[in-house]
Amino acid sequence: MAREDAIEVDGTVVEALRHALYRVELANGHRVLAHWKGRARRNPVELALGAKVRLEMTPFDLSKGGIIWNENDV
Protein backbone atom coordinates (compact mmCIF):
# COMPACT_ATOMS: atom_id res chain seq x y z
CA MET A 1 0.00 0.00 0.00
CA ALA A 2 1.27 3.45 -0.82
CA ARG A 3 2.21 5.66 2.10
CA GLU A 4 0.03 8.52 0.84
CA ASP A 5 -3.05 6.31 1.40
CA ALA A 6 -2.27 6.04 5.12
CA ILE A 7 -4.30 7.85 7.76
CA GLU A 8 -2.40 9.72 10.49
CA VAL A 9 -4.12 10.14 13.86
CA ASP A 10 -3.06 11.18 17.36
CA GLY A 11 -3.71 9.10 20.43
CA THR A 12 -2.75 8.29 24.00
CA VAL A 13 -1.16 5.06 25.27
CA VAL A 14 -3.54 3.39 27.73
CA GLU A 15 -1.97 -0.09 28.04
CA ALA A 16 1.44 -1.64 27.40
CA LEU A 17 1.28 -5.22 26.14
CA ARG A 18 3.93 -7.87 25.46
CA HIS A 19 6.25 -7.85 22.44
CA ALA A 20 6.34 -4.05 22.05
CA LEU A 21 2.60 -3.74 21.44
CA TYR A 22 0.50 -0.95 22.90
CA ARG A 23 -3.19 -0.22 23.24
CA VAL A 24 -3.80 3.37 22.13
CA GLU A 25 -6.97 5.40 22.63
CA LEU A 26 -7.78 7.85 19.85
CA ALA A 27 -9.44 11.23 20.33
CA ASN A 28 -12.80 9.80 19.24
CA GLY A 29 -12.68 7.11 21.96
CA HIS A 30 -11.74 4.13 19.79
CA ARG A 31 -8.94 1.86 21.02
CA VAL A 32 -6.48 0.33 18.57
CA LEU A 33 -3.52 -2.04 18.80
CA ALA A 34 -0.25 -0.30 17.89
CA HIS A 35 3.38 -1.26 17.30
CA TRP A 36 6.58 0.64 16.42
CA LYS A 37 7.02 1.37 12.74
CA GLY A 38 9.93 2.50 10.53
CA ARG A 39 13.20 3.76 12.02
CA ALA A 40 11.74 3.78 15.51
CA ARG A 41 11.46 -0.02 15.33
CA ARG A 42 15.26 -0.35 15.34
CA ASN A 43 15.63 1.62 18.58
CA PRO A 44 12.28 1.38 20.36
CA VAL A 45 11.74 3.14 23.67
CA GLU A 46 9.36 1.99 26.35
CA LEU A 47 6.30 4.22 26.31
CA ALA A 48 4.72 5.24 29.59
CA LEU A 49 0.99 5.15 30.13
CA GLY A 50 -0.50 8.45 29.05
CA ALA A 51 2.19 9.15 26.43
CA LYS A 52 0.99 11.06 23.36
CA VAL A 53 1.72 9.27 20.06
CA ARG A 54 0.98 9.67 16.36
CA LEU A 55 -0.24 6.57 14.51
CA GLU A 56 -0.26 5.67 10.86
CA MET A 57 -3.21 3.46 9.94
CA THR A 58 -4.37 1.79 6.76
CA PRO A 59 -7.94 2.52 5.62
CA PHE A 60 -8.48 -1.24 5.21
CA ASP A 61 -7.99 -2.15 8.90
CA LEU A 62 -8.79 0.59 11.39
CA SER A 63 -8.18 -1.64 14.43
CA LYS A 64 -4.36 -1.61 14.09
CA GLY A 65 -1.72 1.04 13.58
CA GLY A 66 1.97 1.81 13.59
CA ILE A 67 3.54 4.34 15.96
CA ILE A 68 5.55 6.84 13.89
CA TRP A 69 6.08 9.57 16.53
CA ASN A 70 5.84 10.03 20.29
CA GLU A 71 5.96 13.13 22.48
CA ASN A 72 9.50 12.32 23.68
CA ASP A 73 11.01 12.48 20.16
CA VAL A 74 13.18 15.50 19.59
N, C-alpha and C positions, 0 to 999 in steps of 0.2 A: 504494500500500500504506500502511496506517495505521502511524504511528510506534510504536504500542504492540505491533505484531507483530514489531518488530525485535529481534534478539538482540544484546546488548552483551557483548563479550569483551575481555580484555586480551592484549596481545602485545608483541613486541620487534621492532624494525626490523632486518632482516638484510641488506637490499640496497636501494640507491637506484637507481631506473630513470629513464628519460627521461620528460618531460612530467608531472612531479610525481606519479609512481607509485612505490610502495614495495612490497617484498616483506616481509611481516610473519609471524613465526613465533608461533603461539599456544602456550599452556601445554601443550596436548596433543600438540604436535609438528607439527601441520598448518601448512602455509605457504599464505598467501592473498595476493592482489593487492589493494593498498589505495590510496585516493586521499583528498584532503582533502574534507570535506563541510561544508555549512552556512556559518556565518560565517567559519570558518577558511579557507575557499576564497578569500575576498576578500583576505586578508592571509596567505598561506601562509608558513611558515618552513621552512628546509631542516632536515630531521631527520638527525641523526647516526646512524651504525650503533650499535645497542645501545640506542637510545632506547625508553623504555616508552610505549606508546600504548594508547588504548581505541578499539575498532572497533565500528561498528554494522553488522550483517549481516542480510540478508533470509533467512528460512528456505527460500526457493526456490532460492537460489544461494549455497552456502556456500564458494565459491572466491573471492569478491570481497567487499570491505567498504569502508566509509567511515570515515576517521579523524575522530573527534569530540573527542578530547582527547589531549594529550601531556604528558609529565612536566614540561615547561618552562612550561606555562600557569600563570598565577597566579590 
